[in-house]
Every structure is written in C-alpha cells, then in structure tokens.
C-alpha cells in the first residue's frame, strides 16, 4: 500500500494504541487460520503480533516454538535475547504448574546455547536456578533433566566426582519417571565419564546400554551421538578400524538428521585414527571440514579440541611453527570455555614444542602446570602419552627426577 517506509511508519503511528492492539490480534488470528500446518515458519511473526496485541499467553506460546527453531539453527544472540524476554513474560504471570514448566523449558533452551558457546559460568548459574525451581515445585522430570545438565557442566570443567553424583542422581530420577529417552542420554554421559577415568569395562557397558535403551525409543539423532562415543571408546583401546567404523556410522546419521553440531564432532573424531595410521592427508581433510562447521555454528569447545588435534598432526610432521600456532589458539579456547582436561593436554603439547625451541625452562613451567591439573582432576594416564613423552624429553635434557614429579595417583591406578 505504502511505497516508502517513512510513510508506512507515519500511518502506523497515527493509529490509536487500542486499535493497534486490535489490528495485531486480527492479523495474528488470520495467520493462524491460513497456516495451520506451518508452525515453525510463522512462529516468529505470530509471536510478534500477539506481543503487540498484548495477548501474552499467545505470545509466549509462539515465542517458545520460535525459540526452539532459532536455537537449533544456531542463531545464538537472538536465542539468548528471546529466551530472556520469554522468561520475563512468564514471570509476570501467575506461576502455576504449567507456567513453571514453560519457564524451565525456556531456560533449558538458553542452556543449550550457552553450552555451545562455552559460557560455563552463566550455564552453571542458570542451572542452579533451575534446580531451585524444580526442587521447590517438586517436578521430578525437570529435576532429572537439570541433574543431567549439571553433570555435563561439571565433567567439562573437571569436577568429576560432582559430575558422577549428578549423573547418578539423574539416572535414578529419570527411571522413576520412566523417561527412557533422557535415561539413554544419561547412560551415555556416565559412559563418557567412565572412559575419561579409565574404567574401561564400565564405560563399554554404559555405552551399550545407552544404545539398547535408545533403540526402544527410536531416536535416530541420539543414536548418532551414542555411536560417536563408542567410536571414542574404541579409539582409546587403539582399535582404529572399529573406531573409524563407528565414526562413519555416526557421521551418516548426523547428516541424515541435520545435526550439524555432531556432524562437526564426527568429522573431527575421524581425523584422529588417521593420524595414528599415518594417513596425514585424510586426517587433515577431516579436521578442516570439522573446523569449518564448528566455526559456522559457533561451537567453541569443539573448535578448541579440533585445533589441538590439528596441532598434533603438524607436530608429527615436523611443522612446529604451525603446530604451536594451533596449540596456542586451542589453549585460548579451552581457557575461555573452561575445558580443564583439554587445557592440561594442550599445555603438555606446548611444552614439547618449547623443548624443540630449546626453551627448557619454559617447558618445565608448562610441565608443572600440566601436572597441577592432572592431580586436581585425577586424570588418568590413558590416552595421555604426551605427558610421559614430555617427562622423558625433560629428563634427557638434564632435569632431575625430583624436578619432574610424576602424578601421585598414576602409580597406583592399575591396582585400585
């Protein structure tokens, strides 16, 4: 009707506020009638019109649908902004059971975005708020979900005992609720925790139980995630062909389900066994594909891990300057997202480069920083050959056994 935006704005602003609300409500109602099967496509515009019509329950309904879409399409800043707006709207209303569950759903969407961005402090603080709410109102399903999410944060930030406790609490709650889908996710998380801590048989049992439980639910997306974690398990056992097989199955499912996050993770994982097999070009190709996806969707944690693996590739091929550049970028990201385990691994990698540069004092400092994290997190020596290599290199450079303390708990690990 109006050819110029200024004319359009002037005409709109001339309408009385009460009439604007009526017009927005009529428009929203017509859109709902015209597009009953296109919820995702019209959710944004409907949330806008119902907001302007001052019909908050409708605005919240469509806002939640839109929030799911923008989180899943990695529109991070928009997701954070919308989730906060929806939270404020919900809190303005009387808090019955239904509105509390809507509030928790909105908060959990924000958790998904914060997790991808690696903003651990905000993520943990919000989860603790959610725990208070779900405990206060005694909502078991949400108590289980929050415990599971807290376990994930504690594992990444190196608080393994707290992570295990949260995951076991979640498993108990979810089994009472008969939430088999989320139960399978918690079983997988327990498998990851057991794998990191070197409890091999327990890890395999958890992963296989997660897959078995998920088959009953028929969730293809989760199947891809679980297969990828089984690939990690076989990689740790140096069963490279089996690791590749599981990574490739995971990648196929990730692509079929449109799961870009785990597609990037699977591509990064696929590079690792090819390094061991000495197939550098294969590994490099997978890492480059993975980095492109991590950066495209803003997955900072996985970007840091892949950069570290790329550093290993360059190191193994005597390209030390490129290796150091990757390690330093990786370390910066690990520190940013609170990934303590990979912080330790990368510190050891940088220390080895320092030896190559004849900076022995600098290497010793990195060794001591690495040792501190290993002992703090009770990290196992499985999959951490770099630390033993670093110690041997420093010993051959003239440092004494006393200066190069070995992690106290590693000596007794096998007999516990």
Secondary structure, 3 states (H helix, E strand, C coil): CCCCHHHHHHHHHCCCHHHHHHHHHHHHHHHHHHCCCCHHHHHHHHHHHHHHCCCHHHHHHHHHHHHHHHHHCCCHHHHHHHHHHHHHHHHHCCCCHHHHHHHHHHHHHHHHHHHHHCCHHHHHHHHHHHHHHHHHCCCHHHHHHHHHHHHHHHHHCCCHHHHHHHHHHHHHHHHHHCCHHHHHHHHHHHHHHHHHCCCHHHHHHHHHHHHHHHHHHCCHHHHHHHHHHHHHHHHHCCCHHHHHHHHHHHHHHHHHCCCHHHHHHHHHHHHHHHHHCCCHHHHHHHHHHHHHHHHHHCCHHHHHHHHHHHHHHHHHCCCHHHHHHHHHHHHHHHHHHCCHHHHHHHHHHHHHHHHHCCCHHHHHHHHHHHHHHHHHHCCCCCCCHHHHHHHHHHHHCCCCCCCCCCCHHHCCHHHC
